[in-house]
Amino acid sequence: MIPATYSPETLAILDLDAYFSRIGYHGPRDVSRATLDALSLAHVSSIPFENLDVLLERGIDLELGAVQKKLVFEGRGGYCFEQNSLFLAVLQKLGFEVQPLSARVRIGRPRDFIPPRTHVFVRVELDGESWIVDVGVGGLSLTSAIRLFADGEQPTAHEPRRIVKEDGKFFHQARQGESWVDVCEFTGELMYEIDRELGNWFTSAHPNSHFRNRLVVARSAPGGRRLSLLNNELTLRAADGRAEVQKAASPDELLSFLDQHFGLHFPAGTEFRLYPFGELVAG
């Protein structure tokens, strides 16, 4: 059977000490729910979700060495294929039983619309139960593991979540205020390396991919807060849902937002492809 996880030879290049330093983690490394939750929170608080290399026409390399170089050693972020590939490798090297699963992102999309299956997250088998972790779904990345097969609301370090099953499909949902919103839809199908490569190509190269038509950056923050940047609009959202919005008035101020709020450093004068400053681009 073809494995969906990393070979021992590939895992050997992963520097766990460097990764833990990158996310500021100093806790235990045992195979436990506490470790899984702590790593999820530390990861999404330290490594921002972002699509900036797509807009800079640099391409996205999913080889583990390239992902580690970018996200760990160069202090950058990335989108789901990079984020969850790295997290999958970290958990696997620590001894967790993991598998990558494919999904369709449904944030902001009605049920009668079928988005492409261009998302990967991680299933974890732990203490006789199935859990999911997802450090790569932007402004709604999971900050705690949640049970795959469970009824009702589940707490996380940020907003509550739940998994519902309808017509043979699972829907991961987040509670926003009094409403539940779809985060992603999945069937439990494994996402093999070749499928991740194909999804990565569509996400980074296809002209209809929204990642080629808008700038997206996000990360979590302590106290249930979330930070996000859509084109030139920065949103600082408190745990109670209250939002403070700021707009960058110039390209230099946009670079300042990236540096100050997300730890992403770019040279002065950097311009992002297909980003007409001050205007939202249809994605």
C-alpha positions in Angstrom: 0.0 0.0 0.0 1.3 3.5 -0.9 1.8 5.5 2.3 0.3 9.0 2.5 2.8 10.2 5.1 6.6 10.8 5.0 9.3 8.1 4.7 11.9 7.8 7.5 14.5 9.2 5.0 12.4 12.3 4.4 11.6 12.8 8.0 15.3 12.8 8.9 15.7 16.2 7.4 13.1 17.8 9.8 14.8 19.8 12.5 12.4 19.6 15.5 14.4 21.9 17.7 14.4 24.6 15.0 10.7 24.2 14.5 10.0 24.5 18.3 12.1 27.6 18.4 10.2 29.1 15.5 6.8 28.6 17.2 8.2 29.5 20.7 7.3 26.1 22.1 9.0 24.8 25.2 6.5 22.2 26.4 6.5 18.4 26.4 7.0 16.3 23.3 5.0 13.2 24.3 2.2 11.8 22.2 -0.8 13.2 24.1 -3.8 15.4 23.6 -2.2 18.2 25.6 0.8 18.2 23.3 -1.4 18.2 20.2 -3.4 21.2 21.5 -0.3 23.1 22.6 1.4 22.7 19.3 -1.7 23.6 17.3 -2.0 26.9 19.2 1.7 27.7 19.1 1.9 27.0 15.4 -1.0 29.2 14.2 0.0 32.0 16.6 3.6 32.1 15.2 3.5 31.0 11.5 1.1 33.1 9.6 -1.2 31.8 6.8 -0.2 33.7 3.6 -0.2 33.5 -0.2 2.5 36.2 -0.8 4.8 34.0 -2.9 1.9 33.2 -5.3 1.5 37.0 -5.9 5.3 37.3 -6.3 5.3 34.6 -8.9 7.8 32.6 -6.9 6.0 29.2 -7.0 5.3 26.9 -4.1 7.6 23.9 -3.5 6.0 21.2 -1.3 9.2 19.2 -0.8 9.6 19.0 3.0 13.1 20.5 2.9 11.7 23.5 1.0 8.7 23.9 3.3 11.0 23.8 6.3 13.4 26.3 4.8 10.6 28.8 4.1 8.4 28.4 7.2 11.0 27.6 9.8 14.4 29.0 8.8 13.3 32.0 6.7 10.5 33.1 9.1 7.8 33.0 6.4 4.3 31.6 6.4 2.4 29.7 3.7 -1.0 28.3 2.8 -2.6 24.9 3.6 -0.3 22.6 1.6 2.8 24.1 3.2 1.4 24.6 6.7 -0.3 21.2 7.1 2.5 19.3 5.3 5.0 20.7 7.9 2.6 20.0 10.8 2.0 16.5 9.5 5.8 15.9 9.5 6.3 17.3 13.0 3.5 15.1 14.5 4.7 12.0 12.6 8.3 12.5 13.8 7.0 12.9 17.4 5.3 9.6 17.1 1.7 10.5 16.5 -0.4 8.3 14.1 -1.4 10.7 11.4 -2.9 10.9 7.9 -3.5 13.8 5.5 -7.1 14.2 4.4 -8.5 16.1 1.5 -11.2 18.7 1.8 -13.1 21.6 0.1 -12.9 25.0 1.8 -16.3 26.4 2.3 -15.7 29.7 4.2 -18.0 32.3 2.8 -19.4 29.9 0.1 -23.1 28.7 -0.1 -23.9 25.0 -0.1 -25.1 25.1 -3.7 -21.5 26.0 -4.8 -18.9 23.3 -5.2 -15.4 24.6 -4.5 -12.4 22.6 -5.7 -10.9 20.0 -3.5 -7.8 22.0 -2.8 -7.4 21.7 1.0 -5.5 19.3 3.2 -5.7 18.8 6.9 -4.5 16.2 9.4 -6.3 13.3 11.0 -4.8 12.0 14.2 -5.5 8.7 15.9 -5.0 9.1 19.7 -6.1 7.1 22.7 -8.6 5.1 20.6 -10.3 8.2 19.1 -10.0 10.1 15.8 -9.1 13.8 16.0 -8.5 16.5 13.4 -6.0 19.3 13.4 -5.8 22.1 10.8 -3.2 24.8 11.0 -3.8 25.9 7.4 -7.3 27.3 6.9 -6.5 31.0 7.2 -8.5 33.1 9.6 -10.3 30.0 11.0 -7.3 27.7 11.5 -7.8 25.4 14.4 -6.1 26.3 17.7 -7.0 23.0 19.4 -7.6 19.5 18.1 -11.3 18.5 17.8 -12.9 15.0 17.7 -13.8 13.7 14.3 -16.7 11.6 15.5 -18.5 13.6 18.1 -21.9 15.2 18.4 -22.4 18.8 19.4 -20.2 21.8 20.2 -16.5 21.3 21.0 -14.4 24.0 22.7 -11.1 25.2 21.3 -8.6 27.9 22.4 -10.6 30.2 20.1 -14.2 29.9 18.8 -16.2 26.7 19.4 -16.3 24.1 16.6 -18.4 21.1 15.6 -18.5 18.3 13.0 -21.8 17.6 11.4 -22.5 14.8 8.9 -25.0 15.4 6.0 -25.6 13.3 3.0 -22.5 11.2 3.6 -20.2 14.2 3.9 -18.7 15.8 7.0 -18.8 19.6 7.5 -16.3 21.2 9.9 -18.1 24.3 11.3 -17.1 27.2 13.5 -19.5 29.2 15.7 -19.5 32.9 15.0 -21.9 34.7 17.4 -25.1 32.7 17.4 -24.5 31.2 13.9 -22.5 28.2 12.7 -20.5 28.7 9.5 -19.0 26.0 7.3 -15.2 25.9 7.3 -14.6 22.9 5.1 -16.3 19.8 3.7 -14.7 16.4 3.5 -15.4 12.7 3.1 -12.4 11.2 5.0 -10.5 10.5 1.8 -6.7 10.4 2.1 -4.8 13.1 0.1 -1.7 11.5 -1.3 1.4 13.4 -2.3 0.4 13.5 -5.9 -3.0 14.9 -5.0 -1.4 17.6 -2.9 0.9 18.5 -5.8 -2.1 18.8 -8.1 -4.1 20.9 -5.7 -1.0 23.0 -5.0 -0.6 23.7 -8.7 -4.3 24.8 -9.1 -4.1 26.9 -6.0 -0.9 28.7 -7.0 -1.1 28.8 -10.8 -4.7 28.5 -12.1 -6.0 32.0 -13.2 -9.3 31.3 -11.4 -7.7 30.5 -8.0 -8.6 33.3 -5.6 -5.0 33.1 -4.2 -3.8 34.6 -7.5 -6.2 37.5 -7.3 -6.1 38.7 -3.7 -3.6 39.1 -0.9 -4.5 37.0 2.2 -2.7 36.8 5.5 -3.9 35.6 8.9 -2.7 34.4 12.2 -4.2 33.7 15.7 -3.3 35.6 18.8 -3.5 35.0 22.6 -6.8 35.5 24.4 -9.0 34.2 21.5 -8.0 37.1 19.1 -7.4 36.8 15.4 -5.6 39.0 12.9 -6.3 39.0 9.2 -5.2 41.0 6.2 -7.3 41.0 2.9 -5.6 43.1 0.3 -5.0 46.4 2.1 -7.6 45.9 4.9 -6.3 44.8 8.3 -8.8 43.3 10.8 -8.0 42.8 14.4 -10.8 40.7 15.9 -11.3 40.3 19.6 -12.5 37.0 21.2 -16.0 38.5 21.6 -16.2 39.2 17.9 -15.6 42.9 18.0 -13.4 44.0 15.1 -11.1 46.9 14.6 -10.4 47.6 10.9 -7.5 49.6 9.5 -6.7 50.3 5.8 -3.2 50.7 4.6 -3.0 54.0 2.7 0.1 53.2 0.8 2.2 50.2 -0.4 4.8 51.1 2.3 2.1 51.0 5.0 1.0 47.6 3.7 4.5 46.3 4.1 4.5 47.8 7.6 1.3 45.9 8.5 2.9 42.7 7.3 6.0 43.3 9.4 4.3 44.6 12.6 1.3 42.2 12.8 2.6 39.1 11.1 6.4 39.2 11.3 6.7 39.1 7.5 9.6 41.2 6.3 9.9 42.4 2.7 12.2 45.0 1.2 10.9 48.5 0.7 9.3 48.8 -2.7 8.0 45.2 -2.9 4.8 45.0 -4.9 2.5 42.1 -5.1 1.3 40.9 -8.5 -2.4 41.5 -9.4 -2.7 43.8 -6.4 -3.9 47.3 -7.5 -3.3 49.2 -4.3 -6.3 50.4 -2.5 -8.8 48.3 -4.5 -10.2 44.9 -3.8 -9.7 42.4 -6.5 -12.5 40.0 -7.5 -11.4 36.5 -6.6 
